[in-house]
Amino acid sequence: MPATATPLGQLLARHTREGVLYEKLPQDRVRCFACGHRCLIPPGHDGVCRVRFNDAGTLRVPHGYVGALQLDPVEKKPFFHALPGAKALSFGMLGCDFHCGYCFTGDTVVVADEGPTTFSELFASCARRECRPDAELAFPDDRRVIAASGGLRRLRGVVRHRYRGELVTLRPLYLPPVRCTPDHRVYATTDPMLPPEPVRAKDLSPRHYLAIPRRVAAAAALSSLDVAALLRDHRVTYRVSWDLPPQQRELIASATARGESSRAIGSVIGKDPSYVRHVRSKIARGLGEATRTRGPIAEHGTVRFPGERGEGIPASLPVDADLAALLGYYCAEGCVVRSRKRPNRYVLNFSFSHQEVELAERVRALLKKCLGVEARLVLRETTLGVAAGKSSAALLFKALAGGRSSEKRVPLPIISAGPDQLRAFLDAYVAGDGHRYPTGKVAITTVSPALARGVAWLVLRIGCLPSLYTHPTAGRGTIQGRSVRQSPFQFAVVWYTDHAVVRRAIETADNYLVPLRGIEVEAYDGDVYNMEVEEEHTYLAGFFAASNCQNWLTSQALRDPKAVSPPEVMSPSEIVRLAHRHGARIVTSTYNEPLITSEWAVAVFKEAMPEGLVCSYVSNGNATPEVL
């Protein structure tokens, strides 16, 4: 048993026997041949798979249990020309060699309950991580992702590991390229009359259509915003007025430490003893300094910051169409500016052209209606501005949607909002920084990739197929004769409100089928990512349906016992009886990497074949001559 065995590992160590695929070496070390890692294992340690371990010079390997058992059509294995339509009883154990190529690059967009994000961002957001020599595992706290059906499914975990080999770039129409390893399966079809099926990326061609679900779910919509909770992390530091100079406050503190009375201290500095007691109390509570730092103040149904003039903004804001529209205008034309002279003062700004007086007045009215904030019109040389010098309002918008243009994002309450709020947000965004064409085409632009992804997702939620384009810029531009720095990329989102407009994508009852316009293969050496999703075992990658990591259920229990159900003790003959009982003609060793449990697979196959069952073995290909 390995020296660092978990309680589950201790249990499984009893369900082992001596392996075949290894050689004995000096000093009781062993060399395992089960997979391409060819682990050199000292006594008392396990291999990279965590299930093959060195017990005093003998390699112990799994035997006599299953970590997963499932009855499926043989086509799901996937074998499409072996006993078509037959049932296969699949069994797996625990452990994984993390050599599979079923992964995407970290910049791949996936859609979670909080909206579109990238694989690398999702991994970084997970609450708990475990680092292994072979991979890094990330475990989220109650997160869900959109599956191929469009429904929300629980995310069990995200895996990141190093990969060196070929990478396939899929270039669909309308949406950015998706990069994945050749064996990753994405849902595709060459016949729009047939439902999409998982196809390896390396087997795709320009004849294929990729699938995007037409109806997508959202997390429970928020009816209102807790403003104090959104602003709680912001702190302001401000000066405190004292009648006593710092020297006398220090004198009171030192005299108090010596045990002197308030009367004695007061006689020295010429103050009443009751006042001295008041100062001593403040010093004892850490309030004796010239400055103080604190967060927002919630009182009388409002929230404000120390030193902020006038009443605060409402402590609770309904997430209605008016607030959604105001947020849409902010994402299009708003920003938050910090005062140089007063560092605790923030101004909420909106910028329009001189001709957009109606829009500017609309924003002023919404600020008054939603937040109770009086904003003023500011006529500048090139713009017509709306400015609200209310720090609490400015910081609220920054918390919801970001401050700088390149950091903007669709606010989380809008991501999960209902259709009325979605349309109000999009209409306001388009009015502020977009364009509507007579053909029903709608287009918006932004320099924020996160905002572009979020808007594209909202467009999909309202029942339209978005296009998302990335355009490089020159890096510098000229405005009113001044040379200004530009963001390196500009992002455009386009959609059509008129569904009669002919596009090359095909709408079926369940999916948008988007044609592939090209496929490229390149060499790659870097991190790749995958995840495990409950129930459907699918997710959206670049908005397209894809299969998830096939090994999570049977590979993670030794690393994270909470991730899976406990294994079940079972003999080869019991597996054979189950296959006959449920009408299976095939037994399949699969799920985790079966290479590392090959001795067990052989034991099952030796009993299955005389009983007339066909045996199959699904591996990721990290095999050795010995195991084959």
C-alpha positions, 0 to 999 in steps of 0.5 A, a space after each residue: 500500500 502506498 505511504 500516502 494512501 487515502 482511506 479510500 485507497 486503503 479500502 481499494 488496496 485490499 482489492 488487488 493482486 500481483 500484476 503481470 505488466 511489470 518487472 522487478 528491479 534492484 532495491 525492491 523497485 519495480 517498473 510498470 508497463 501498463 501505460 506509456 508513463 512506464 513508472 519507476 515505483 519505489 517501495 511503498 509508493 504508487 504510480 501516476 495512476 494512483 492505483 498500481 503500487 509497489 508493496 515490498 517489491 511486488 506490483 499490486 494492481 486493481 482486481 475485484 471491483 468496479 468504479 462505474 458500470 453502464 449499459 449503452 448501445 455499442 455505438 456509444 463506445 463508439 463502435 459503429 460497425 460492430 454488431 450494430 444496435 447491440 447493447 454493451 455492458 461497460 465497466 471501469 475502475 479507478 485511476 487515470 494516466 492523464 495522457 488522453 488528448 480529449 482537451 481544449 486550449 485555455 482560451 476556449 470559451 465555455 458557458 457557465 451559470 455566470 455566463 461565458 468564460 474561458 477554460 483558464 478563467 473557469 479553472 482559476 475561479 474554482 475554490 479548491 485545487 490539487 496539484 499532481 505531477 501529471 495534472 492539476 485538478 480544480 473543484 468548484 463550489 456549486 457551479 453549473 455549466 450549459 450542456 449540449 441540450 442547452 440545460 444547466 448541469 452541475 460541474 464536478 471539476 476541471 482538469 489542466 495538464 500539459 500536452 505536446 502533440 498535434 492540435 486541431 483548429 476548427 474554423 466555423 462560420 460566424 464564430 471564432 476558431 476553436 482549438 482542441 486535441 485531435 481525439 476530442 469529440 464535438 457534436 457534428 453532422 454532415 446531414 442536417 436531417 440527422 441529429 449531431 453525433 460526437 465526432 473526433 476533431 481529426 475526423 471533421 471536414 468542411 462537409 460537417 456542421 457543428 451544433 449550437 443548442 437553440 434553447 438555452 437555460 439560465 440560472 435563477 433570475 435575481 429579482 433585486 440587487 443587494 447593493 451593500 453586498 456588491 459594494 462591501 469590498 470597497 474601502 475608503 480612507 478619510 481624515 478625522 477631525 480632532 480637537 486634540 493635536 497628535 502629541 496630546 493624543 499620544 500623551 493620553 495613550 502613554 499615560 493610560 498605559 502607565 495606569 494614570 487616571 483621567 483626572 490626572 491626565 486632564 489636569 496635565 493637558 487642560 481637559 475635563 476628565 469626561 473628555 479624556 475618558 471619551 478619547 481613551 475609549 476611542 483609542 482603545 477601540 483603534 479609533 485614535 488615528 488621524 485617518 480611518 478606513 471603512 466600507 459602505 454605510 447602510 442605513 435607512 434603506 440606503 447605501 453610501 460611503 463615508 464623506 459622500 454628500 447627500 443621501 445614499 443610493 437605494 440599498 435594494 434595486 429591482 432588476 427590471 427593464 429600466 435598470 437593464 436599459 441603464 446597464 446597457 447604456 453603461 456597457 455601451 457608452 459609460 465609464 467610471 472616473 476617479 477624481 485626482 484631487 479627491 481620491 475617494 470621489 468617483 464619477 459615473 460618466 456616459 458619452 454621446 455625440 452632440 446629436 444624441 441629446 435624446 439618449 443623454 436625457 433618457 440616461 439622466 431620467 433612468 439615473 433619477 428613476 432607478 438610483 435617485 441620482 441627479 446627473 448633469 449634461 456636460 457639453 465637451 468639444 467632441 461629446 455630450 456627456 452625462 455625469 453623476 458625481 455619486 461615488 456609490 452609484 459609480 462604484 456599483 456600476 463598476 462592480 456590476 459591469 467593469 470600469 474601463 472599456 477593455 474590462 467591460 462585461 455583461 452584468 451577472 444579473 443580466 446574464 440570468 435575467 428574463 426576456 424583457 430585461 435581456 431585450 431592454 439591455 440589448 436595445 439600449 446597448 445598440 442605441 448607444 454603440 450599435 447599428 440597426 439595418 433595414 434588413 433586420 441586421 443588428 451589430 455592436 462593437 466593443 474592445 472588451 472580449 468578455 463583453 462581446 462574449 456576453 452579448 453574443 450569449 444574450 443574443 442566443 438566449 433571445 432566440 437569434 444566432 450570433 456572429 462574433 468577429 475579432 478585428 485587429 487594430 492599428 494600435 494608434 488612431 487620430 481623434 480631433 487631430 490628436 494621436 491616441 492609443 487604441 486597443 489591439 483588437 475590436 470585437 463585433 457581434 452581429 445578429 438578425 432579428 428577421 429570421 427570414 434572412 437567408 444565412 448559411 447556418 441551418 435551424 433545426 428543432 433543437 440546434 443551429 447547425 453551423 458549417 465548418 469553413 476550414 480545419 487546420 492542424 498545428 504542433 502544440 506544446 502547452 496546457 490543455 483543459 477539460 471538465 466533467 459535467 454531471 448527467 449529460 457529460 457534455 458542455 459548450 466549447 466556443 458555443 458548440 456542443 462537445 463531449 466532456 472528459 470521459 475519465 472523471 467518474 473513475 479517475 478522481 475518487 483517489 484524489 477527491 473521494 467526494 467527487 464520486 460514488 464509492 466503488 462496488 466489489 464485483 467478480 468477473 462472473 458477476 459482470 458476465 451474469 449482469 451482461 446476460 441479464 440485461 441482454 448485452 452482447 458485448 462487455 467493454 473495459 472503458 471509462 478511465 484509462 483501461 490500460 492501467 487495469 488491464 489485468 482485471 480486463 483480461 480476467 473479465 474477458 476470460 470468463 466472458 468469451 466462453 459465455 458467448 460475449 464479445 469483448 471490447 477495450 476502449 483506450 486513449 492509445 497511450 499503450 505499450 507493447 507489453 500491455 497490447 
